[in-house]
Amino acid sequence: MEIVLTSTITCPHCEHQKIEQMPVDACQYFYKCEKCKTLLKPKSGDCCVFCSYGTVPCPPIQKDKNCSA
């Protein structure tokens, strides 16, 4: 299975969307929306902002590995 390395993050506050490159071997815990400047954190139970607000889960989750921030 091919690992997808880009995801479109949608800010839950202003709905701004941006395609971002995901780290290959780590999870990104924080993400600052470039439009409204809100600092996003993962939802409860998610390991990173890509799993919470992205169109594609982070690479470690795609690989069925535990994700640690």
C-alpha positions as a printed Julia matrix, in Angstrom:
69×3 Matrix{Float64}:
   0.0    0.0    0.0
   1.34   3.4   -0.98
   1.62   6.0    1.78
   0.0    9.36   0.96
   2.17  12.26   2.13
  -0.17  15.21   1.56
  -3.42  16.08   3.28
  -5.81  19.01   3.08
  -6.29  20.49   6.54
  -9.56  22.33   7.19
  -9.66  24.79  10.08
 -12.75  24.09  12.21
 -12.98  27.77  13.16
 -12.84  29.6    9.82
 -13.05  26.64   7.38
  -9.86  27.72   5.59
  -8.3   24.8    3.71
  -4.67  24.21   2.82
  -2.8   21.27   1.33
   0.12  20.38   3.6
   3.0   17.93   3.44
   2.88  15.48   6.36
   5.97  14.34   8.29
   6.85  10.77   7.3
   7.92   9.35  10.66
   6.22  11.56  13.24
   2.9   13.12  14.12
   2.27  16.85  14.04
   0.56  17.85  17.28
   0.09  21.57  16.54
  -0.98  23.44  13.42
  -1.54  27.2   13.12
  -4.21  28.23  10.63
  -2.67  30.77   8.27
  -5.98  32.63   7.89
  -7.41  33.02  11.42
  -4.19  32.13  13.33
  -5.99  29.58  15.54
  -3.63  26.97  16.96
  -5.16  23.57  16.25
  -4.57  20.53  18.44
  -5.72  16.95  17.81
  -9.22  15.95  18.88
  -9.5   13.56  21.81
  -8.46  10.09  20.67
  -6.51  11.32  17.63
  -2.73  11.42  17.53
  -2.24  14.51  15.39
  -3.86  17.4   13.54
  -3.87  15.49  10.25
  -5.93  12.68  11.79
  -8.36  15.23  13.26
  -8.67  17.88  10.54
  -7.06  16.44   7.41
  -8.45  14.56   4.44
  -5.81  11.82   4.9
  -4.54  10.35   8.2
  -0.85  10.73   9.06
   1.71   8.28   7.59
   2.27   6.34  10.86
  -1.48   5.63  11.09
  -1.54   4.71   7.39
   1.24   2.21   8.17
  -0.79   0.82  11.13
   1.79   2.01  13.62
   1.28   3.85  16.87
   1.7    7.55  16.45
   3.56   9.48  19.13
   3.79  13.23  19.14
